[in-house]
Amino acid sequence: MKYLALLISFISFPIYSQNLPFDFDVKQMLILSDADMVPSSMIDGKLKKNEKIQDSLTLILWSDIPTQIKTKSLAVSNSMLGGGKSMEISSNGEFLFVIETKEKGVGIQQMKDVNSEFLDGYNIYSIKKETNGYLSLTGLTQAGKKPVSIDLNNRGDKFGIITEQFGNEICILDWTNNVFGKMFSFPHGLNTEKKITAIDLTWHPSDEYFAVTFKETGQVVFYKLENTDDGLPLIEVWGSMVNVGNSPSTGMFSKDGKYFILPVQNDMKKNGALVSVAFDQKLGNHKMTSTVEVGQGPIGMDINGAGDYIVVSCAKGSYFPVGHESWTMESALSIVKYEAETGVLKAMGNFPVEAIYPKVVAFDRDGDVLVVSSCDYNDISEIRGGLEFLKFIADPEKPRIEKTGFKMGTTKGIHSILLIK
């Protein structure tokens, strides 16, 4: 409960005793915060770290009445320098999982390069979520150096994990009877004459395949998972590799598994793109189906429950130090219309938001409210991040995003959110 006062003290709504003027249809939220740095640290190396604040996993017990929102927190090492999947939840909702991409920095306020000077992490934590909301560490394992992405398959019995351990970049980890089981590691199989870094893994709805995104080559590669007669997993590249553009980000499969969709940053000083890749489960003839322009620096996305709209969070220059020539006071959200049958995308507009480095955007269950993460804010506080709540208006002619006037303050460094709907 050490962060409760901080969380509630920054709630912004004029009449706390009344219901919120919107229906955010979730039961709970999980947020992962890296307190060791701020987004601008990636540019100037100034960490702005408050030694009294720790990396944390926070459970928010949601209520439509702000004064009845409750939180529980647990200190757990994590890093915003990982990919978009640093946290997972078990299929029964009882366990949470966090990867430690980088270790905690202690007593340091300035670095030349945060990516190289923070020590690489190895740990994967399992955390029990009790019925009363309390969190407790129950297990720990290691997959290799610098895990950057974790995804639990739909059956809830195998993790796919990406690390930077050479020759063991793809890991399959069993989850059985609420404990970590056997782990199997594989090379990604791409040409290794030059450094090729995998940054994301996403399971296909069938659990027979998964997609891996590669940074330097700008490719999405699909793999097939099979088991030997002895029950040992084997993976192989399945079908054609698809070039999607420079600096791809974390992606998602459509609900029917026909398309893999992901943001691509391209040139960070220009607008990025959202790309739809047709997944050919039968023959492996995967191909890019559609691409549309979105805002500058796309880093996160979500598909609404109806499956017809996608919102992309775009950092723009919000993570640059104030006063830098590339700094922008705001970031942006891009709305994209999605045609589920054909995979065709259509850009529907960009909307400014105050969030800094909004690595996560997520729809509630009904799809009419969005929550957006803000790692930091442009104020004198060194501990403040936040969640911004926005209305999504699915007007067929002119879909749009509107402010609700409600924000929830958190410890700085939010880079992962899971909604329990």
N, C-alpha and C positions, 0 to 999 in steps of 0.2 A: 504493500500500500504506500510505499515511500513516494510514488509519483502522483498520488491522487490529488493532492492539493494543487500541484502544478497543472494537471490536466483540467481540473474544473475551474481554476482561476482564470483561464484564458478563454472560456466559453463566451462567445459574443452573441447575445440575444437580449432584447430589451426587457422582456418579462419572464423571469426564470421559472415562475410557478405555473405558467401556462404551457399547453402542448405546443410543440413546434408547428410552424405553418406549412409543413410538408410531412409526408409519410415515408420515412426511410425504412423500407421493409426488410430489415435484418434482425436477427436475434442477438448476435455478438459480432465483434470485430477483433482481429488480431493485428497488431502493428509491431514491426521490428525497427528499432532505432539504433543507429551507429553514433555514439556520442564522442567519438575520437576525432572527428573532423567535420568540416562543413563543405558543401559542394565547391566553393571557391578555392579550397585547398588543392584541388586537382590542377589549378592554374598557378597559384602563387606559393603553395606549400605552407601557408599560415593556417594552423589547425584550429585556432580559437577554441581550444578544449578547456572545459571546466572540469577539474579533477574530481569534483564532488559528484559529478553526474556520470553514470555508467551506461554502457551498452545495455539495452533491455528489450525484452519481449513483454508486451502489454496486452492484456485481455480487456476489452471494453464490453461491459454488459449493457446493451443498448436499451434506452427508454425514450419515448416520445416527449417525456417531461425532462428537461435538462437537469434539474436538481436531483433526479432519480437515476441518472447515469452513474454507473459504478465501474471501477477499474481494479485490476489486480496485475502486479508486475513481477518479473523475475529478471535478475541480472544474468545476461548470457552474451558472450562475445559474438559479434557479427560485424559485417562491413558493407558499406554502400558501394565498394569497389567490385563487388561481384556482379552477376548478371541480374536478370529480373526475377529469378526464382531462387530466393535465399531461404524460403520457409515453406513447409508443407503441413498438412493435417491428415491424420489417419481416416480411413473410410468410416469408422464408427464415431469419429469426432472426439475421441478421448485422449489422443496423443498428438503432440506438435513436434515438428522437426526443424532444426535450424543448422545451417552450415556456417562454418567459420572460415570465410575466404581469407581474411587477414587477422592476425592477432592484435590484441589491444596495444596501443601505444601508451607508455607510462613516462610522465615527466618530460615530455617533448612538446614543444609548441611550434617548431619550425622544421620543415623538411625541404629538400631540393626537389624530390620526386616521391610523392606519396605511394605510387604504384610499386616502386622498387624498395623504398625504405621501411615501410610497414612490413614486418615479418610475415611470410606466408603462413596461413593457417592450415590445419589438417582435420579438425574435429567436426563430427556430425553429432548433434545432441538430440536425444529424445526427451520430451517433457510431458508429464502427465497433467491433464486438465481435469481437476476434480469437479464434482457436481456443484460445489459452492463457488467455483471459479478460481480457486487457488491453484497455483502452478508450482510444480516440483520437478527437478531434474531426476530422470530415472535411468538414463543410459547414455553411453558415449561409444562411438566407433570412429574409425578413420578410413577414408577412401583413397587418399593420396594427397600430394601437395596442392594447395590452393583450390579447393572445391568452389566452383562458381555457379552451379545450377543443380537443383534437386527437383525431381518430379515423381510423384507416386502414381503407379498405373491405376486403371479404373477398377480392377479387382481389389486393389489395396494390399497386394502382397509382394510387390517388387518396386524398388526405387530405381530410377535412372539418374545417374549422377555424372556430371562433367567436372574433371579436374585438369590441372596443368602438369600432372605427373607424366613425364615423357614415356610413351609406350603403354600407359594405363589411363588414357584420357577418358574412356567410357567405362563406367562401373555399373554393374547390376547388383543390387543389394537386396537380399530377402528380408521381409518383415513378417514374422510368424509368431503367433501367440503373444503379441504385444512386446516382442523383443527383436533386436537386430539379429539376423541370421547370417548365412554364408554370403560372401562377397566374391564377385568375379569381375576381373578387370581386363580390358581389351584396348589395343591401339585403335585410333580412329581410321587407320588404313589409307590416309591420303599421303601424297608425296611429301616426304619429310626433309628434302634437301634445303628447303626454307622453312622458317617457323610458321606453322599453321595452328592457330589457336581455336579450339572449340569453345563456344560461349554459352550454348543453350541446348537443352534436350527437352523434347515434348513427346509424350506418348500419344499414339494414335488411339482413337476410341476402341479399337479392336484388341488392344494390348499386344498385337502381333508385330507391330512396327513402331518406330519412333523417328522423329526428325531431329537432326543436329545441325546447328547453325555455326558457320565458320567465319571468323573475323577477317583475316587477311585476304582470303579468296573471294569473299562475298557470296558464298554458296550455301544452299540448303541441301543436305544429303540425307537420304532416307535409308534406314537400316531395318532388316528383318530379324526378329528374334525367334530362334528355334531351340528345342531341347533335344539332347541325345537320349538314347535308351536308358542311360544312367541318370537322367534328369539334370544333366549339366547344360547350362545355357550356351548357345553359340549365336554370334551375330555376323551378318554379312551386309555389305552395301546392296541396297535393293533398287535397281533401276538407275535411271539417269540422274546426274547431279545437276542442280538448277542454279544458274547465276542470277542473283537478285539485285546486286548493287553493292556499293561500298558501305562498310560498317553496318551490317544488319543487326537487328536487336532481337529481343525475346518475342517468340511467336505463339500462335494458338491454332489448333485444328478446329474446323467447323464441327458442329455437333454430329453431322452425318459422316465426318471423316473424309469428305470428298476434296476439301481444300485446306491448305496450310497458309495462314495469313500472318504477315509480320511487317513491322516498320523497318525502313532502311534510311539511315541518316544521310548517305551520300556526302556532300560537302557541308560541313557544319555551319558555314556562313550563308548557305542557301537553304531553300526549302527541301525537306526530305520527301519520302514516298511511302505509301502503303502498297504492299505487293500481295497478290493472291496466286498461289501455286496449286495447280491441279494435281492431286495425288492419284496415281493409277495403281490401284491395289492388285490388279490382275496381271498386267504386263510390265509395269515399272516405267512406262513412258511418261514421266512427270514433266510438266512444262508450266511456264508462267502464263497465267490466264489473263491477269489484269493488273495494272499499276496506275495509281493516281497520286497527284501531288498533295502533300499535307504540310503542316507548319515546319518551321526550322528546328532541327534537332529532335526528331521523334524518338522517345525512349520507353513508352509504355502504351498499352492498348487494352480494350475490353470489348466484347461483343454482348449486346443486350440479350435478354432471355428469349425474345421473339426471333432472334437471329437475323434481323434485317437492318440493324445499325451497328456501326463500330465507332467508338470514340478513341482518338489517339492523343496522348499527352506529349507535348513538344516543349523542350527546355528553352528554346531560343538562346539568348545570352544570359539567362537568369543566374547561371552558376559561375559567371565570371565575377571577379572582384569589382565592387562599386568603383566607377571611374575608369575602368578599363574600356578601351575603344569598342570592344565587342559586348559590353554589358548591356542588358536590357532590364528594365524594372519589372516586366511581366513575362510570363510564359504563355502558352496557348493550348487550347484543345481544338482538335480538328474532327468534324463530323463527316463520316463516310457512309453512304448508303450501300448496302450489301445485298446482292441478288444470290440467294442461297443455291438456286438450281444451277446457275451458270458460273458463279464465282466472280461475276463482274462487279467492280467497285465504281462508285461515283462520288466525287468530292462535293460536299454540301456546305462548306464554309469553315472558317476559323474563328474562335472566340477567345479573347484575352482572359487570363486568370492571374491572380496575384502570387500564386505559388512559385516557389523557387525550386528548380530541378524536380519537377513533379514526376517521379519515376513510376508512380502507380496511379491509374484511374480505374474505377470499378463501378459497375451498375448494381443497384439493389435488385431484389428479386422481381419486382414489377417493371423495372427498367425505366422508371420515370424520375429517379434521383441518382445522381452521381456523387461519389466521394473521390477527392483528389488529394494526394499527399503533397506536403510542402516541407522540404528538408530544413528550411531556415526561413527567416523573414528579414526584410531590410529595416531593422530597428537596432536599438542599442543592446538588446538581450543577446546573450551567448548560449542560451539554453532552449530557445523557443523554436519549435517546428509546429506543424499543425495539420489538421484535416479540414478541407473546405467542402461544403455540401452545396450542390447545385441542382437545379431542376432541369430535366431533359424533356423538351417538348417535341414529340415525334410527329410534327406536322408534315404530311407527305410533300407539300409544296415548298415549305421553308422550315425544316427542323432547326431547332435552336437550343441554346443553353442559357439559363437565367440564374442570377444569384438568388440565394435564399436569405442572405444576411446572417447565416449561422456558420461559425467556425469553432473548432475545438483545438485548443492549444495542447501541444505535447512536448516531450523532450525533442531536441533537434535530431536531424539525421534519419527521418523516416524514409525507408527505401523498399519496404515490402508490406503489403496489406492482404489479409484474407478475410472474406466476409462469410460468416456462418448464417445462412439464410433460412 
